[in-house]
C-alpha cells in the first residue's frame, strides 16, 4: 500500500510539473510594426517606415505573474526588459537608451492565451515620460525568428 501511495504521489507531482510547463511563452516572436505614427511639431502627423523585430521571451515567473520573465529585443542585451501575461493580455516592456541619454521604453501588448500571443497588438515608444511613436503590432508564431 505504501508503494502504491508513493507511486501515486510521484505521478501526481510529474503531472503538475508538466501542466505548469505547458502553455509557456518562452521562445522568439517576430513582430511587424506598421502604420507608424509619431509626433511632429504639429502633433501626431509623422508617418515612418514599417519595421520588423524579434522579441525573445524567457517565461520563468520571475516578474510575479505565472507567465512572466525576461525579454530581449533584436538579440541585443542593451535592449532588454520584462514581460507579464496579466489576464488575457501580454505586456512586454523593454528599456533602451533614449535620444538624450535617458532611458526610453518600447512597449508591446496583445492578447495572449495558452502560450500563444494574439496576432494583432499594439506598440508604443515612450521617451521622457511621453509617447513619441505608436504602431500596429502584428505577431508571428513562436520560433519565427
C-alpha positions as CSV (number, residue, x, y, z in Angstrom):
1,X,0.0,0.0,0.0
2,X,2.8,2.4,0.8
3,X,4.4,1.7,-2.6
4,X,1.1,2.4,-4.3
5,X,0.8,5.7,-2.4
6,X,4.4,6.7,-3.2
7,X,3.9,5.9,-7.0
8,X,0.7,7.9,-7.0
9,X,2.4,10.9,-5.3
10,X,5.3,10.8,-7.8
11,X,2.9,10.6,-10.8
12,X,0.9,13.5,-9.3
13,X,4.0,15.7,-9.0
14,X,5.1,14.8,-12.5
15,X,1.7,15.7,-14.0
16,X,1.7,19.0,-12.0
17,X,5.1,19.9,-13.4
18,X,4.1,19.1,-16.9
19,X,1.0,21.2,-16.6
20,X,2.9,24.2,-15.2
21,X,5.4,24.0,-18.1
22,X,2.7,23.8,-20.8
23,X,1.3,27.0,-22.2
24,X,4.5,28.9,-21.6
25,X,5.7,31.9,-23.7
26,X,9.4,31.1,-23.8
27,X,10.7,31.5,-27.4
28,X,11.3,34.1,-30.1
29,X,8.5,36.0,-31.6
30,X,8.7,38.1,-34.8
31,X,6.7,41.3,-34.7
32,X,5.9,43.6,-37.6
33,X,5.3,47.3,-36.8
34,X,3.1,49.1,-39.4
35,X,1.1,52.3,-39.7
36,X,3.8,54.2,-37.8
37,X,2.5,57.5,-36.3
38,X,4.9,59.8,-34.5
39,X,5.0,63.3,-33.0
40,X,6.0,66.3,-35.2
41,X,5.8,70.0,-34.3
42,X,2.1,69.9,-35.4
43,X,1.2,66.8,-33.3
44,X,0.9,63.2,-34.4
45,X,1.4,63.8,-38.1
46,X,4.6,61.9,-39.0
47,X,4.5,58.5,-40.6
48,X,7.6,56.4,-40.5
49,X,8.6,53.2,-42.2
50,X,7.3,49.7,-41.4
51,X,9.8,47.7,-39.4
52,X,10.2,44.1,-38.2
53,X,11.8,43.0,-34.9
54,X,12.5,39.8,-32.9
55,X,11.4,39.6,-29.3
56,X,12.9,36.7,-27.2
57,X,11.0,35.8,-24.1
58,X,12.0,33.6,-21.1
59,X,8.9,32.5,-19.2
60,X,10.1,31.7,-15.7
61,X,7.5,33.5,-13.5
62,X,10.2,35.9,-12.2
63,X,8.1,39.1,-12.5
64,X,5.4,37.9,-10.1
65,X,2.9,36.5,-12.6
66,X,2.7,32.8,-13.5
67,X,3.7,33.6,-17.1
68,X,6.3,36.4,-16.9
69,X,10.0,36.9,-17.2
70,X,12.9,38.3,-19.2
71,X,12.6,39.9,-22.7
72,X,15.2,40.9,-25.2
73,X,14.6,42.9,-28.4
74,X,16.5,42.0,-31.6
75,X,19.1,39.8,-29.8
76,X,20.6,42.9,-28.1
77,X,21.0,42.7,-24.4
78,X,21.2,46.6,-24.3
79,X,17.5,46.5,-25.2
80,X,16.1,44.1,-22.6
81,X,13.3,44.2,-20.1
82,X,10.4,42.1,-18.8
83,X,7.0,40.7,-19.8
84,X,4.0,39.5,-18.0
85,X,0.7,37.9,-19.0
86,X,-2.0,39.5,-16.9
87,X,-5.4,38.1,-17.6
88,X,-5.8,37.8,-21.3
89,X,-3.1,40.4,-22.2
90,X,0.7,40.1,-22.6
91,X,2.6,43.3,-21.8
92,X,6.2,43.4,-22.9
93,X,8.3,46.4,-21.8
94,X,11.8,46.9,-22.9
95,X,14.3,49.5,-21.8
96,X,16.7,51.1,-24.3
97,X,18.9,54.2,-24.5
98,X,16.8,57.3,-25.4
99,X,17.9,60.0,-27.8
100,X,19.1,62.3,-24.9
101,X,20.9,59.5,-22.9
102,X,17.8,59.0,-20.8
103,X,16.1,55.6,-20.6
104,X,13.3,55.0,-23.1
105,X,10.8,52.2,-23.2
106,X,9.5,50.0,-26.0
107,X,6.1,48.7,-25.0
108,X,4.3,45.9,-26.9
109,X,0.9,44.5,-26.0
110,X,-1.5,41.9,-27.4
111,X,-3.9,39.2,-26.3
112,X,-2.4,36.0,-25.0
113,X,-3.6,32.6,-24.1
114,X,-2.2,29.1,-23.6
115,X,1.3,30.0,-24.7
116,X,0.2,31.9,-27.8
117,X,0.4,35.6,-28.5
118,X,-2.5,37.0,-30.5
119,X,-1.7,38.1,-34.0
120,X,-2.9,41.8,-33.6
121,X,-1.4,44.0,-31.0
122,X,0.0,47.5,-30.3
123,X,3.4,49.2,-29.9
124,X,4.3,52.4,-28.2
125,X,7.7,54.1,-27.8
126,X,7.9,56.2,-24.6
127,X,10.7,58.7,-24.0
128,X,10.9,61.3,-21.3
129,X,7.5,60.1,-20.0
130,X,5.7,60.8,-23.3
131,X,4.5,58.7,-26.1
132,X,6.5,59.7,-29.2
133,X,5.8,56.8,-31.6
134,X,2.9,54.3,-32.0
135,X,2.3,51.4,-34.4
136,X,0.1,48.5,-35.0
137,X,2.0,45.3,-34.0
138,X,1.5,42.0,-35.8
139,X,3.0,39.0,-34.0
140,X,4.1,35.9,-35.9
141,X,4.0,32.4,-34.2
142,X,6.6,31.4,-31.7
143,X,10.0,30.4,-33.1
144,X,9.5,32.7,-36.0
145,X,12.8,34.5,-35.7
